[in-house]
Amino acid sequence: MEGQGSDIHLTATYKWWILTHKNYQKPGVYLYNEQTGAIEVELKLPKGLQSPHALAYDGESLWVGGIGENQSIYQLDPVSGDVLSEIPNIITEGLAIQDEYIYYSSENAIHKIMKNGTLVESIQTENTALNISDITINENTLYYLRYVETGPIVKLNLTSKSETPINTVETSGTYCLSFIENKLVTVSNLNEINQNSSRTGELISSTPTGIEGWITAIALHEKIE
């Protein structure tokens, strides 16, 4: 039965970095403890980040981006929120980090760059003609989220570039996507953190956050042991 394998952790809880939009109440970047419901860190958004939609965490730095005019990707100190670096002229709704590379979505394409902004490759997606609202990576698989009700999440093999929609996941209007321990993580329009099996799409858990404002991105900080 799905969910009973050792690779699916039904009772696991996590700490998440959560991005909320600038134009609504309580804008910022939050470190949210799913176990206690507490906000442990609250960071201000970079002044130049006009419409924040993208967030990733590489274990040392936060990376945020948006869809405003002349937008940049910012590297942030996760303790102080200070801007450590800036990659200019990148408009994005989705970010994912893998080793020394950044993946970001731009309309219906996905781009791979180095952390200094050097372009490595661009991937034109097959299963969406609309903007990609978020992306996440697990090893050689990238998942992207699209603005549709049926099959909103697409599985993309980074070697073959083959794509497979996951038709059973319901995202409830989310803009957010993450991956942890064979689970796809989204945030509902009621600001609930939903975990679904990456294989079947089955809903595993739904956790209300109590966070105000519009959550536009979520990134894993750490698993709570």
C-alpha positions as CSV (number, residue, x, y, z in Angstrom):
1,M,0.0,0.0,0.0
2,E,1.3,3.5,-0.9
3,G,2.7,5.4,2.1
4,Q,3.9,2.3,4.0
5,G,7.3,2.0,2.4
6,S,10.4,3.1,4.3
7,D,10.9,6.0,1.8
8,I,7.6,7.7,2.7
9,H,7.7,9.3,6.1
10,L,4.1,9.8,7.2
11,T,4.7,11.4,10.6
12,A,7.8,13.4,9.7
13,T,7.7,17.2,10.3
14,Y,9.9,19.9,8.9
15,K,11.1,23.4,9.1
16,W,10.2,25.4,6.0
17,W,11.3,28.7,4.6
18,I,8.2,30.5,3.4
19,L,8.0,33.6,1.1
20,T,5.0,35.9,1.3
21,H,4.2,38.6,-1.2
22,K,5.1,42.2,-0.8
23,N,1.7,43.6,-1.7
24,Y,-0.3,41.8,1.0
25,Q,-0.2,41.7,4.8
26,K,2.9,40.3,6.6
27,P,5.4,40.4,3.6
28,G,8.8,38.7,4.2
29,V,10.7,35.4,4.4
30,Y,9.8,33.2,7.4
31,L,11.3,30.1,8.9
32,Y,8.3,28.1,10.0
33,N,8.4,25.1,12.3
34,E,5.8,22.7,11.2
35,Q,5.9,20.7,14.5
36,T,5.3,23.7,16.8
37,G,3.6,26.1,14.5
38,A,6.1,28.8,15.5
39,I,7.8,31.3,13.3
40,E,11.5,31.1,14.3
41,V,13.0,33.7,11.9
42,E,11.4,36.6,10.1
43,L,13.4,38.4,7.4
44,K,12.6,41.5,5.4
45,L,12.5,41.3,1.6
46,P,15.2,43.0,-0.5
47,K,14.2,46.5,-1.4
48,G,14.5,45.8,-5.1
49,L,12.3,42.7,-5.0
50,Q,9.1,44.1,-6.5
51,S,6.9,41.0,-6.8
52,P,8.4,38.1,-4.8
53,H,7.4,34.6,-6.2
54,A,10.5,32.4,-6.0
55,L,12.5,30.9,-3.1
56,A,15.2,28.3,-2.7
57,Y,17.6,27.3,0.1
58,D,21.0,25.6,-0.5
59,G,21.8,24.9,3.1
60,E,23.8,28.1,3.5
61,S,22.0,30.9,1.7
62,L,18.5,31.8,0.7
63,W,17.8,32.7,-2.9
64,V,14.8,34.8,-3.8
65,G,13.4,36.1,-7.1
66,G,10.3,37.7,-8.6
67,I,8.4,38.8,-11.6
68,G,8.7,42.6,-11.4
69,E,10.2,44.7,-14.1
70,N,14.0,44.5,-14.2
71,Q,13.9,41.9,-11.5
72,S,17.0,40.1,-10.0
73,I,17.7,36.9,-8.1
74,Y,19.1,37.8,-4.7
75,Q,21.3,35.7,-2.4
76,L,20.4,36.3,1.2
77,D,22.0,35.6,4.6
78,P,19.4,33.4,6.3
79,V,20.2,34.9,9.7
80,S,20.3,38.6,9.0
81,G,18.5,38.8,5.7
82,D,21.4,40.8,4.2
83,V,21.9,40.7,0.4
84,L,25.1,38.7,-0.3
85,S,24.9,38.8,-4.1
86,E,22.6,39.7,-6.9
87,I,22.1,38.1,-10.4
88,P,20.4,40.9,-12.4
89,N,17.9,40.9,-15.2
90,I,16.2,37.5,-14.3
91,I,12.4,37.4,-14.0
92,T,11.2,34.2,-12.5
93,E,8.4,32.5,-10.5
94,G,10.3,29.4,-9.6
95,L,13.7,28.6,-8.2
96,A,15.5,25.3,-7.3
97,I,19.1,24.7,-6.2
98,Q,21.2,21.7,-7.1
99,D,24.8,21.7,-6.0
100,E,26.4,24.8,-7.6
101,Y,23.6,25.3,-10.1
102,I,20.4,27.3,-10.0
103,Y,17.4,26.4,-12.0
104,Y,14.7,29.0,-12.6
105,S,11.5,29.2,-14.6
106,S,10.7,31.9,-17.1
107,E,7.3,31.7,-18.8
108,N,7.2,28.2,-20.2
109,A,11.0,27.5,-20.1
110,I,13.4,26.3,-17.5
111,H,16.9,27.6,-17.3
112,K,20.0,26.2,-15.6
113,I,22.7,28.8,-14.5
114,M,25.7,28.9,-12.3
115,K,25.5,30.9,-9.1
116,N,27.4,33.7,-10.8
117,G,24.6,33.9,-13.4
118,T,26.4,32.1,-16.3
119,L,23.8,30.3,-18.5
120,V,24.4,26.5,-18.7
121,E,21.3,25.4,-20.7
122,S,17.7,26.2,-21.4
123,I,14.9,23.6,-21.5
124,Q,11.7,24.3,-23.5
125,T,8.8,22.5,-21.7
126,E,6.3,20.4,-23.7
127,N,3.3,20.3,-21.3
128,T,2.5,23.9,-20.7
129,A,1.9,27.0,-22.8
130,L,1.5,29.1,-19.7
131,N,3.9,30.4,-17.0
132,I,5.5,27.9,-14.7
133,S,4.7,29.0,-11.2
134,D,7.3,26.9,-9.4
135,I,9.9,24.2,-9.7
136,T,11.7,21.7,-7.5
137,I,14.5,19.1,-8.0
138,N,15.2,15.6,-6.7
139,E,18.4,14.1,-8.1
140,N,17.9,13.8,-11.9
141,T,14.2,14.7,-11.8
142,L,12.8,18.2,-11.9
143,Y,9.1,18.8,-11.2
144,Y,7.3,21.9,-12.4
145,L,4.0,23.4,-11.4
146,R,1.7,24.9,-14.1
147,Y,-1.5,26.9,-14.0
148,V,-4.0,24.2,-14.7
149,E,-6.4,22.2,-12.6
150,T,-5.8,18.8,-14.3
151,G,-2.3,17.4,-14.0
152,P,-0.8,20.6,-12.5
153,I,2.6,19.0,-11.7
154,V,4.8,17.6,-14.4
155,K,7.8,15.3,-13.9
156,L,10.7,16.2,-16.1
157,N,13.7,13.9,-16.6
158,L,16.8,16.2,-16.8
159,T,18.7,13.7,-19.0
160,S,16.2,12.6,-21.6
161,K,14.0,15.8,-21.2
162,S,10.9,13.5,-21.2
163,E,7.9,14.8,-19.4
164,T,5.1,13.0,-17.5
165,P,2.1,14.9,-15.9
166,I,1.1,13.7,-12.4
167,N,-2.6,13.9,-12.9
168,T,-3.7,12.9,-9.4
169,V,-2.3,15.8,-7.4
170,E,-4.7,18.6,-6.5
171,T,-3.0,21.8,-5.8
172,S,-5.9,24.1,-4.8
173,G,-4.6,27.1,-6.6
174,T,-1.1,27.0,-5.2
175,Y,1.9,28.8,-6.5
176,C,4.3,26.7,-4.4
177,L,6.2,23.5,-5.0
178,S,8.9,21.6,-3.1
179,F,10.1,18.0,-2.7
180,I,11.2,16.0,0.3
181,E,11.5,12.2,0.9
182,N,9.4,11.1,-2.1
183,K,6.7,13.7,-1.3
184,L,5.6,16.7,-3.4
185,V,4.9,19.6,-1.1
186,T,2.5,22.4,-2.1
187,V,0.7,25.2,-0.2
188,S,-3.1,25.6,-0.6
189,N,-4.9,28.9,-1.1
190,L,-5.7,28.6,2.7
191,N,-2.0,28.6,3.5
192,E,-2.0,24.9,4.4
193,I,1.2,22.8,3.7
194,N,0.1,19.7,1.7
195,Q,2.3,16.7,1.2
196,N,1.5,14.3,-1.6
197,S,3.2,11.1,-2.7
198,S,5.4,11.8,-5.7
199,R,4.5,8.4,-7.2
200,T,0.7,8.3,-6.9
201,G,-0.3,11.9,-6.0
202,E,-2.1,10.6,-2.9
203,L,-2.5,13.3,-0.2
204,I,-0.4,12.3,2.8
205,S,-0.9,15.2,5.1
206,S,-2.3,18.8,5.3
207,T,-1.0,21.2,8.0
208,P,-2.5,24.7,8.6
209,T,0.2,27.3,9.0
210,G,-1.7,30.3,10.4
211,I,0.6,32.5,8.4
212,E,-1.1,35.7,7.1
213,G,-0.6,37.1,3.6
214,W,-0.1,35.4,0.3
215,I,2.4,32.5,0.3
216,T,4.1,32.4,-3.1
217,A,7.0,29.9,-2.4
218,I,8.2,27.3,0.1
219,A,11.6,25.8,0.5
220,L,12.9,23.1,2.9
221,H,15.2,24.2,5.7
222,E,15.5,20.9,7.6
223,K,13.8,17.8,8.8
224,I,12.9,17.8,12.5
225,E,14.2,14.6,14.0
